[in-house]
């Protein structure tokens, strides 16, 4: 049976500008359809009465159908003309619309116009090519799902496949009455190239020369669509699409946002996540922000100074036997981050470490032959039988001995590797486990990095004429700046960089207004963010500014982002040549008074502290963080200042953790209590409490310190009771009036000492903290770190053979 194969390879299409009219709220088209200004492949195959259509090699979008007539061999294929109204052409058109719906539903209306043309614009033979002399009206193109395009619209190209019954086109399905897909297009606008039939390419130059077919109102051998996606200005893998006048970036699944996918959605360290109030957990880290490194997953352990935990594929305990110098055992460790990401994380951290545990039996530390050419630090003519290879050593010398590895002097040997320049460990090589009865085993822990030096890198500006200067800022086509600032001044310039006419500047223009201004040759442009309350409140505020070929944007804290669109055909290069001034200007006017922290340009942090050490009027560092981050301490936790950050003191809280949010308390109902039994006096018995194991039945206490917190509205209540095998005891009770009562009985033959502390009614439903410290016969009592009292005992000075501890019990009325 004859087979006709029609293929239009790489169709560059674009619906006229009216099709791309967008509302003011839209920043870019939703998704990317076939009307994106890019080349697309459309293939059609007809075999007998069987037809299939494929778009961009997408098999999921391939449509198969039976034609109402069988296509004979040798028929004429035309562009336009009166034969266009055939059942076959109509069916083909609808098949293309269905194929499009499977590719991208968001662009059915616009792209169906494309396929109303392209579906039949492939019909060409080597003997004849026909093009319309004028624009031809097209009947309504209805989509199988009910969407419609209005009658009377014009297309620039119109083609029929073969001959068929006349009398008008039939609909694929009944058209919808809804107006959602109405179009006022004046005609198809776009380009076709590489038209072929049955694997034979059509020579369009022959058409241009009049040797093949005819044409009208067309440009042959050229395409009038400007490729605005070459070069691709969408960063970090963003997908570029375009209209006649502009390009757009789809940042879906890239981990970045913004007009050109430049702004990272993730923080640069666990330290930054902590200061957003995030708990311990798995996060994505982007150590260079807008830089080329991609985000990667890491576990953040939120202690006072957070730890970043980077795991690898070899954390299990590994046993080695039979390895020697000729056939060494070599373990290669793959981390959850790339070598570049690991080195960037280590560079930001204040401290990094990795634990290596080594066990051996009949294993020599040194190979006395010394012929391997590998020398450990401090060795003289001996080669190590165990080597830990690091990323740094691989980049310098291929394989080297890890300087901190001490080897196997005893059965068990564990070392913490803490030189940042030698981390992480990427390989372990064992070479002396082949002798009789010799054996080795090892385990490499995860890479642990603590803190973020760059997050706290800061400088304090004390005079309006002082500033820090750095090399010229390079951000010709795209640039981003981010930093924290803290001030009590009403205005001041954060940074400035000048060119001959171009410039870039960020300033606090008024107490509640931050302005980003620049000029790239189109005249000065400003983006301003107005805060509802003054920013000169001596708290840290985050500023992010970005300028690219699409727009300029400015964001302050979590306030709405300010934007300014770039002219579509204006100048785009930012050309600067002066030094970058931070905290002031070249004229020494309108300087900034306050602190700037974590200043980053294009993902790279400037070392403000190092430059501030040698600059008059500027001091490295900036104290005072609790005014900004103190709200992260919950449940009565108190914020404590640290040189680089803060910590939460949970001592007065029934909670613990970095934010005093982890509940460590217990609720006691009426009549309930908890009893901890310590070791029996004689004989000793098994104890279920590991904490209790610290007490021995024959222990004599001459001093103790007890601290606890409680919250209740019930009286009288037993808060704490400790007794001994000699019937000695200590009890802490809330009396009926809510006052605190402490009883000590340290001598079996004397009455107990009873002390009443009428500080206040402590059964008020609020959390109270009690600290009791005894030194022989002197007892010191402190309540809520404020009320203090000292008393003396008369009933003894020693607590013998502690037996049990009872917590919480509501006493009888």
C-alpha positions in Angstrom: 0.0 0.0 0.0 1.4 3.4 -0.8 2.7 5.4 2.2 2.8 9.2 2.3 5.0 10.8 5.0 4.7 14.5 5.6 7.1 16.2 8.1 7.6 19.8 9.0 10.9 19.8 10.9 11.4 22.7 13.4 8.5 25.0 12.9 9.2 28.4 14.3 5.8 29.9 15.2 4.5 33.0 16.8 0.9 34.1 17.2 0.4 37.8 16.5 0.9 40.2 19.4 -2.7 40.5 20.3 -2.7 36.9 21.3 -0.1 37.6 24.0 -2.0 40.4 25.7 -1.6 39.9 29.4 -3.2 41.5 32.4 -1.1 43.9 34.5 -0.9 41.3 37.3 0.9 38.7 35.2 4.6 38.7 35.2 5.1 36.0 32.5 3.0 33.5 30.6 1.8 30.6 32.6 4.0 27.8 31.4 5.4 27.4 27.9 3.4 26.3 24.9 4.2 25.9 21.3 3.7 29.6 20.7 7.0 30.4 22.6 9.0 31.8 19.7 11.2 28.6 19.6 11.6 26.1 16.8 9.3 23.0 17.2 9.1 19.8 15.3 5.8 18.6 13.8 5.6 15.2 12.0 2.6 13.7 10.2 2.4 10.3 8.6 -0.4 9.0 6.4 -0.6 5.3 5.3 -3.7 4.4 3.5 -6.5 5.8 5.7 -4.4 5.7 8.9 -2.9 9.0 10.0 -0.6 9.9 13.0 0.6 13.3 14.2 3.6 13.9 16.6 4.8 17.2 18.1 8.4 17.7 19.3 9.0 13.9 19.4 6.6 13.8 22.3 5.1 10.3 22.0 2.5 11.1 24.7 1.1 13.7 22.3 1.0 11.5 19.3 -2.5 11.1 17.8 -3.7 8.2 15.7 -6.9 8.2 13.6 -8.6 6.7 10.7 -9.3 9.1 7.8 -12.7 9.2 6.2 -11.1 8.5 2.8 -8.0 6.6 1.8 -5.2 8.8 0.6 -4.1 7.7 -2.9 -0.5 7.9 -4.0 0.5 10.7 -6.3 -2.1 13.3 -5.2 -1.3 17.0 -5.3 -0.5 18.8 -2.0 -1.0 22.5 -2.0 -0.7 25.6 0.1 -4.1 27.4 0.0 -6.4 27.5 -2.9 -10.0 26.5 -3.4 -9.3 22.8 -2.7 -8.6 23.7 1.0 -12.1 22.7 2.1 -11.7 19.0 2.4 -12.8 16.5 5.1 -9.2 15.3 5.3 -7.8 18.7 6.0 -10.5 19.4 8.6 -9.8 16.1 10.3 -6.0 16.8 10.2 -6.5 20.2 11.7 -8.6 18.8 14.6 -6.0 16.1 15.2 -3.3 18.7 15.6 -5.5 20.6 18.1 -5.9 17.4 20.1 -2.1 16.7 20.0 -1.6 20.3 21.3 -4.0 19.7 24.2 -1.8 16.8 25.3 1.3 18.9 25.1 0.2 22.0 27.0 -3.4 22.8 27.9 -2.7 26.4 29.0 -2.1 27.5 25.4 -4.9 25.7 23.6 -6.6 28.9 22.3 -3.5 30.6 20.9 -1.6 27.5 19.7 -4.7 26.0 18.1 -4.5 28.9 15.7 -1.0 27.9 15.0 -2.1 24.3 14.2 -5.1 25.5 12.1 -2.3 26.7 9.9 0.6 24.3 10.5 -1.5 21.2 10.5 -2.1 21.6 6.8 0.8 23.8 5.8 3.0 20.7 5.3 1.3 19.6 2.1 3.8 20.0 -0.7 4.9 17.8 -3.7 8.0 18.0 -5.8 5.9 18.9 -8.8 3.7 21.7 -7.5 3.7 24.3 -4.6 0.8 26.7 -4.3 0.6 29.7 -2.0 -2.5 32.0 -1.6 -2.5 35.3 -3.4 -4.2 36.9 -0.4 -5.3 36.1 3.1 -8.0 33.5 3.1 -10.8 33.4 5.7 -10.9 30.2 7.7 -13.9 28.5 9.1 -14.3 28.1 12.8 -11.6 25.8 14.4 -13.2 23.8 17.2 -11.3 22.0 19.9 -12.4 18.4 20.9 -13.0 19.7 24.5 -15.4 22.3 23.4 -13.3 25.5 23.0 -13.9 27.5 19.9 -12.2 30.2 17.7 -14.4 32.7 15.9 -15.3 32.5 12.2 -13.8 35.1 9.9 -10.3 35.3 11.4 -7.4 35.4 8.8 -4.4 33.1 8.4 -1.4 33.7 6.2 -1.0 30.1 5.0 -3.7 27.6 4.2 -3.2 24.1 2.8 -5.4 21.2 1.7 -4.4 17.5 1.5 -5.8 15.8 -1.6 -9.3 16.1 -2.8 -12.6 15.4 -1.1 -16.2 16.2 -1.0 -17.1 19.8 -1.3 -19.7 21.8 0.6 -17.8 23.1 3.7 -15.8 21.8 6.6 -17.4 19.6 9.2 -16.8 20.1 12.9 -14.8 17.6 15.0 -17.2 18.1 17.9 -20.0 20.5 18.5 -18.5 23.9 19.3 -18.9 25.5 22.7 -20.9 28.6 23.1 -18.4 30.0 25.7 -16.3 33.0 24.7 -13.2 32.0 26.6 -11.2 31.1 23.5 -12.3 33.9 21.2 -9.5 35.4 19.2 -9.1 38.6 17.2 -6.0 37.5 15.4 -5.2 39.2 12.1 -3.4 36.1 10.8 -0.7 33.5 11.5 2.7 35.0 12.1 5.7 32.7 12.1 8.3 30.8 10.2 8.4 27.3 8.6 11.6 25.6 7.6 12.9 22.1 6.5 9.6 21.1 4.9 9.9 17.5 3.6 7.7 14.8 2.1 8.6 11.2 2.1 12.1 12.1 3.4 12.6 14.5 0.5 13.2 18.1 1.5 11.4 20.8 -0.5 13.7 23.3 -2.0 12.2 26.7 -1.1 14.9 28.6 -3.0 13.4 27.0 -6.1 10.0 28.4 -5.0 11.6 31.8 -4.6 13.1 31.6 -8.1 9.8 30.6 -9.7 11.0 27.1 -10.5 8.6 25.4 -8.1 5.1 26.4 -7.2 4.3 30.1 -6.5 4.0 32.3 -3.4 2.8 35.8 -2.4 3.6 38.1 0.6 6.2 35.8 2.0 9.9 36.1 2.9 11.8 33.0 1.7 15.2 32.0 3.1 14.8 34.2 6.2 12.8 34.4 9.4 11.7 37.7 10.8 11.3 36.5 14.4 14.2 37.7 16.6 15.5 34.9 18.8 15.4 36.6 22.2 16.3 33.4 24.0 19.8 33.2 22.4 21.8 33.8 24.4 19.6 32.5 27.2 19.4 35.1 30.0 17.3 32.7 32.2 19.7 31.5 34.9 20.0 28.2 36.9 18.2 26.1 34.2 15.2 28.4 33.8 13.3 27.8 30.6 13.2 30.7 28.1 10.1 31.7 26.0 9.3 34.8 24.1 6.8 37.1 22.5 7.6 39.4 19.5 9.0 42.0 21.9 10.3 40.3 25.1 11.5 37.0 26.7 10.2 35.3 29.8 11.7 32.8 32.2 10.0 29.8 33.7 11.7 29.0 37.0 9.6 25.9 37.8 11.6 23.2 39.7 14.9 25.2 39.5 15.0 26.3 43.2 15.2 29.9 42.1 12.8 32.8 41.5 12.6 36.2 39.9 12.4 37.5 36.4 15.5 35.6 35.3 15.6 32.8 38.0 18.4 34.5 39.9 17.1 34.7 43.4 17.5 31.5 45.4 14.6 30.1 47.3 16.8 28.6 50.0 19.1 29.9 52.7 22.9 29.7 52.5 23.5 27.9 55.8 21.8 26.3 58.8 22.7 29.4 60.8 20.5 31.4 58.5 17.6 28.9 58.9 18.0 29.1 62.7 17.5 32.8 62.6 14.3 32.3 60.8 13.1 30.2 63.8 13.4 26.9 62.0 13.7 23.7 64.1 16.1 20.9 63.5 15.4 19.0 60.2 16.4 18.5 56.6 16.8 21.6 54.5 18.1 22.7 51.2 21.3 24.8 51.5 22.5 27.2 48.7 25.9 28.3 50.0 26.6 30.9 47.2 23.0 32.3 46.8 22.7 33.6 43.2 26.0 32.0 42.3 26.5 28.9 40.1 26.3 26.2 42.8 23.0 24.5 43.0 21.1 23.9 46.3 21.7 20.6 48.1 20.0 18.7 51.0 21.6 18.8 54.5 20.4 18.1 58.0 20.5 21.1 60.4 20.9 20.4 64.1 19.7 23.5 65.7 21.9 23.9 68.8 23.0 27.3 70.1 25.4 27.4 67.2 23.8 25.2 64.5 25.5 22.1 63.1 25.3 21.2 59.4 25.4 17.4 58.9 26.5 16.2 55.6 26.3 12.4 55.2 27.9 10.0 52.8 27.4 6.5 51.5 29.9 4.7 53.8 28.7 5.4 57.3 28.4 1.6 58.2 31.2 -0.2 60.1 33.5 -1.8 57.4 35.8 -4.7 58.1 38.9 -5.2 56.0 40.9 -8.5 55.6 43.4 -9.5 52.9 44.5 -6.1 51.8 48.2 -5.3 51.1 50.3 -2.8 49.1 49.7 -4.6 45.8 46.0 -5.0 46.4 44.9 -2.3 48.8 41.4 -1.8 50.2 40.1 1.5 48.9 36.8 3.0 50.0 35.5 6.0 48.1 32.9 8.2 49.8 30.1 10.0 47.9 28.4 12.8 49.8 25.0 14.3 49.4 26.7 17.4 48.0 29.3 17.9 45.2 32.9 18.6 46.0 32.4 22.3 45.2 29.3 22.5 47.4 31.2 20.8 50.2 34.1 23.2 50.0 31.8 26.2 49.9 30.0 25.0 53.0 33.3 24.3 54.8 34.6 27.8 53.8 31.5 29.5 55.4 31.6 27.5 58.6 33.4 28.5 61.8 34.4 25.0 62.6 34.2 21.6 60.8 35.1 18.1 62.0 34.8 14.5 60.9 35.2 11.5 63.2 37.2 8.4 62.0 36.9 5.3 64.1 39.5 2.5 63.6 39.7 -1.0 65.1 42.4 -3.5 64.4 44.0 -6.9 65.3 47.6 -7.8 64.6 47.7 -4.7 62.3 51.0 -2.7 61.9 50.8 1.0 62.0 53.7 1.5 59.7 54.9 -0.5 56.7 58.7 -0.6 57.2 59.5 -1.0 53.5 58.8 2.7 53.0 58.7 2.3 49.2 55.3 3.6 48.5 56.3 7.2 48.2 53.6 8.3 50.6 54.7 9.9 53.8 52.6 10.9 56.8 53.3 14.2 58.6 56.2 13.7 61.0 57.2 10.3 59.6 60.8 9.4 58.7 61.2 6.9 56.0 58.0 4.9 56.8 54.8 4.6 54.9 51.4 4.6 56.6 49.4 1.4 56.4 46.2 3.5 56.7 45.5 6.6 54.7 42.6 9.0 54.7 42.3 10.9 51.4 40.7 14.3 51.4 39.3 16.6 48.7 42.1 19.0 49.3 44.8 16.3 49.0 43.3 14.9 45.9 43.3 18.3 44.2 47.0 18.8 45.2 48.8 15.5 45.0 46.3 12.7 44.0 46.6 10.6 47.2 48.2 11.6 50.5 48.1 10.6 54.1 45.7 12.5 56.3 47.8 14.5 58.8 45.6 13.9 61.8 45.3 10.1 61.5 47.1 8.6 64.4 46.9 4.9 63.2 46.2 1.8 65.3 48.4 1.9 68.4 45.8 0.0 70.4 42.8 -2.2 69.6 40.5 0.8 69.2 41.5 4.2 67.9 39.2 7.1 67.3 40.2 10.5 66.0 38.4 13.7 65.2 39.7 15.3 62.0 39.3 19.1 62.4 41.6 20.9 60.0 39.2 22.6 57.6 41.7 22.7 54.8 41.9 18.9 54.9 38.1 18.2 54.9 36.1 16.3 53.8 37.6 12.8 53.8 36.9 11.3 50.3 38.8 8.0 50.5 40.2 5.6 53.0 43.0 3.2 51.9 44.0 0.2 54.0 47.2 -1.8 53.0 48.3 -4.1 55.9 45.5 -6.6 56.5 46.8 -9.6 54.5 49.0 -11.3 57.1 47.8 -14.2 59.1 45.2 -13.2 61.8 45.4 -9.5 60.9 42.2 -7.6 60.5 41.1 -4.0 60.4 37.8 -2.2 60.6 36.8 1.4 60.3 33.9 3.8 60.3 33.8 7.3 59.0 31.3 9.7 60.5 29.4 12.5 58.6 31.0 15.8 57.9 29.9 18.2 60.7 30.2 22.0 60.2 29.2 24.5 62.8 28.2 28.1 62.4 28.5 30.5 59.5 31.2 33.1 59.7 29.9 35.0 56.7 26.4 35.4 58.1 27.8 37.4 61.0 30.6 39.3 59.1 29.7 42.9 60.0 31.1 46.4 60.5 29.9 49.4 62.5 30.0 52.9 61.0 30.5 55.7 63.6 30.8 58.8 61.4 29.1 60.1 58.3 32.4 60.6 56.5 33.7 57.0 57.1 33.3 54.2 54.5 34.8 51.0 53.4 36.0 50.7 49.8 36.3 47.5 47.6 37.1 46.8 44.0 34.6 47.8 41.3 31.3 45.9 41.3 30.8 43.9 38.1 27.2 43.3 37.2 27.0 44.3 33.6 23.9 42.3 32.6 22.6 41.1 35.9 23.5 41.9 39.5 22.1 41.3 43.0 23.0 42.8 46.4 21.8 41.6 49.8 22.7 42.7 53.4 21.4 43.3 56.8 21.5 46.8 58.4 20.7 48.2 61.8 20.6 51.9 62.6 19.0 54.7 64.6 19.8 57.3 62.0 17.0 58.6 59.7 19.0 58.4 56.5 22.3 57.3 54.9 23.9 55.6 51.9 24.5 51.9 52.2 26.6 51.5 49.1 27.5 53.3 45.9 29.5 52.5 42.7 30.0 55.0 39.9 30.8 54.9 36.2 31.2 57.7 33.6 27.5 58.1 33.5 26.2 54.8 34.9 25.9 54.2 38.6 24.3 52.0 41.2 23.2 53.0 44.7 21.3 51.8 47.7 20.3 54.1 50.5 18.0 54.7 53.5 16.3 57.8 52.2 14.0 58.4 55.1 13.3 56.5 58.4 10.8 54.2 56.6 12.0 54.3 53.0 14.8 52.3 51.2 15.7 53.3 47.6 17.5 51.3 44.9 18.7 53.6 42.1 20.8 53.0 39.0 21.5 54.2 35.5 22.5 51.9 32.6 22.2 54.6 29.9 18.5 55.0 29.8 18.4 57.7 32.5 18.2 57.3 36.3 15.8 54.7 37.5 14.6 54.2 41.1 12.8 51.4 43.0 11.5 52.3 46.4 10.0 50.3 49.3 8.0 52.1 51.9 7.8 50.4 55.3 4.7 50.9 57.6 7.0 51.6 60.6 10.4 53.2 60.9 13.4 51.1 60.0 15.6 53.2 62.2 14.6 51.1 65.2 18.1 49.6 66.0 16.9 46.2 64.7 18.3 44.1 61.9 16.5 44.5 58.6 17.2 42.5 55.4 17.6 44.3 52.0 17.6 42.4 48.7 18.1 44.3 45.4 18.4 42.9 41.9 18.8 44.3 38.5 18.7 42.3 35.3 17.6 42.7 31.6 14.0 42.3 32.5 13.5 44.4 35.6 14.9 45.9 38.8 13.5 44.8 42.1 13.9 45.7 45.8 12.7 43.9 48.9 13.0 44.9 52.6 12.3 42.2 55.1 9.0 40.5 54.2 7.4 43.7 52.8 5.9 43.6 49.3 8.6 43.6 46.6 9.0 46.8 44.6 9.8 46.4 40.9 10.5 48.5 37.8 10.4 47.0 34.3 13.3 47.6 32.0 12.7 49.2 28.6 12.3 46.5 26.0 14.8 48.0 23.5 16.9 50.2 25.9 20.5 49.9 27.1 21.2 46.9 29.2 24.9 47.1 30.2 25.8 48.5 33.6 29.3 49.9 33.2 31.1 51.0 36.4 34.7 52.0 36.9 35.1 53.5 40.4 35.6 51.7 43.7 32.7 50.3 45.5 31.9 52.5 48.5 30.2 50.8 51.5 28.6 52.9 54.2 29.3 56.1 52.4 29.9 57.9 49.1 32.9 59.2 47.2 32.0 62.7 48.2 31.9 61.7 51.9 28.4 63.0 52.2 25.2 61.3 53.5 27.2 58.5 55.0 25.5 55.7 56.9 25.6 55.5 60.7 25.0 52.1 62.1 25.8 48.4 61.3 25.9 46.5 58.0 26.2 42.7 58.1 26.5 39.8 55.6 27.0 42.0 52.6 26.8 39.9 49.4 27.3 40.9 45.8 26.4 38.3 43.2 26.5 35.6 45.8 29.9 36.5 47.2 30.3 37.9 50.7 32.6 40.9 51.2 34.9 40.7 54.3 33.7 43.8 56.1 35.5 43.0 59.3 38.9 42.6 57.8 38.6 45.9 55.9 37.2 47.7 59.0 40.3 46.8 61.1 42.4 49.3 59.1 39.7 52.0 58.4 39.2 55.0 60.7 35.7 55.6 61.9 34.7 51.9 61.2 34.8 49.1 63.7 34.6 45.3 62.9 31.6 43.5 64.4 28.3 44.8 65.7 26.8 43.9 69.1 23.1 43.6 69.9 21.0 40.9 68.4 18.3 40.2 71.0 16.3 43.2 69.9 15.8 41.4 66.5 15.8 37.8 67.4 14.7 37.7 71.0 11.1 36.8 69.9 12.4 33.4 68.9 12.9 32.4 72.5 9.5 31.0 73.5 7.8 29.9 76.8 9.6 32.3 79.0 13.0 31.7 77.6 15.4 34.7 77.8 17.5 35.9 74.9 21.2 36.2 75.7 23.6 38.2 73.6 26.6 36.5 72.0 29.3 38.1 69.9 28.0 36.3 66.8 24.3 35.8 67.4 22.2 34.9 70.4 21.1 32.0 72.5 17.9 31.2 74.5 18.2 30.6 78.2 15.5 28.1 79.1 16.3 27.9 82.8 13.1 29.6 83.9 11.0 27.6 81.4 9.6 24.1 81.4 11.0 23.7 77.9 14.4 23.2 76.4 16.0 23.4 73.0 17.5 26.3 71.0 14.2 28.2 71.2 12.9 26.8 74.5 10.2 25.0 72.5 10.8 21.4 73.4 8.5 20.4 76.3 10.3 18.5 79.1 7.6 18.9 81.8 4.9 16.4 83.1 1.3 16.9 84.0 0.2 15.6 87.4 -3.5 15.0 88.0 -5.1 14.7 91.4 -3.4 12.0 93.5 -0.8 11.3 90.9 3.0 11.3 91.4 6.2 9.9 90.0 8.7 8.0 92.1 12.3 7.2 91.3 13.8 4.4 93.3 17.5 4.3 93.8 19.7 1.3 94.6 18.7 -0.8 97.5 21.0 -0.4 100.5 21.7 -4.1 101.1 21.9 -5.9 98.7 22.2 -3.7 95.6 19.4 -4.4 93.1 18.8 -3.7 89.4 17.5 -0.1 88.9 15.4 0.8 86.0 16.4 4.5 86.0 19.8 5.2 84.5 19.9 8.6 86.3 19.4 6.8 89.6 22.6 4.7 89.1 24.6 7.7 90.2 23.4 7.1 93.7 24.7 4.3 95.8 23.1 3.0 98.8 26.1 3.7 101.1 26.7 7.2 99.7 26.7 10.1 102.3 25.8 13.5 101.0 27.1 16.6 102.8 25.9 18.9 100.0 23.3 18.9 97.2 21.8 21.4 94.7 18.2 20.9 93.5 16.6 23.0 90.8 13.1 22.6 89.3 10.2 24.5 87.9 6.5 24.1 88.6 3.1 25.6 87.7 0.0 24.9 89.7 -3.1 26.5 91.2 -3.8 23.6 93.7 -2.8 23.7 97.4 -1.6 22.1 99.5 0.8 20.2 97.1 3.9 18.1 97.5 6.4 19.3 94.9 9.4 17.2 95.9 10.2 14.5 98.5 13.6 12.7 98.9 14.0 10.0 101.6 16.8 7.7 102.8 17.1 4.2 104.3 17.7 5.9 107.6 14.3 7.7 107.5 15.9 11.0 106.7 14.1 13.2 104.2 13.8 16.5 102.4 10.4 17.8 101.4 9.3 20.8 99.4 5.6 21.7 99.9 3.2 24.4 98.8 1.1 25.3 101.9 -2.6 26.2 101.8 -1.8 29.9 101.3 0.5 29.2 98.4 3.7 29.9 100.3 6.7 27.7 99.9 7.7 25.3 102.8 10.9 23.3 103.0 11.5 20.5 105.6 14.8 18.9 106.3 15.2 15.9 108.7 18.9 14.7 108.6 19.0 13.1 112.0 16.7 10.2 113.0 16.7 11.3 116.7 15.8 15.0 116.1 12.7 16.8 114.9 12.8 18.2 111.3 13.8 21.7 110.5 10.7 23.5 108.9 11.2 26.7 107.0 8.4 28.8 105.6 9.1 31.2 102.7 6.4 33.8 102.3 7.8 35.3 99.1 4.3 35.4 97.5 1.4 33.1 96.6 3.1 30.6 94.2 -0.1 28.7 93.4 -1.1 31.4 90.9 -1.0 29.3 87.7 2.3 30.8 86.5 5.6 29.0 86.1 8.0 29.4 89.0 11.6 28.3 89.4 13.1 27.0 92.7 16.7 26.5 93.5 17.8 24.8 96.7 21.5 24.6 97.6 22.8 23.0 100.8 26.4 23.1 102.1 26.4 20.9 105.3 24.2 22.9 107.7 23.6 26.0 105.6 20.7 26.0 103.1 20.4 28.7 100.4 16.9 29.1 98.7 16.2 31.1 95.5 12.8 31.6 93.9 12.4 32.9 90.3 16.1 34.2 90.4 14.9 37.1 92.5 13.8 36.3 96.0 16.7 34.8 98.1 17.0 33.5 101.6 19.6 31.7 103.7 18.7 29.4 106.7 20.7 27.0 109.0 19.9 23.4 109.9 19.8 22.1 113.4 18.8 18.5 112.6 22.1 17.3 111.1 24.4 17.9 108.2 24.6 14.6 106.4 22.1 12.8 104.0 22.8 9.1 104.3 21.8 6.3 101.9 19.3 8.1 99.6 16.5 5.7 98.8 13.9 7.4 96.5 12.6 10.6 95.0 8.9 11.5 94.7 7.7 14.3 92.4 4.2 15.9 92.4 1.3 15.0 94.6 -1.9 16.9 95.6 -2.2 16.6 99.4 -5.4 16.4 101.3 -7.3 19.6 102.0 
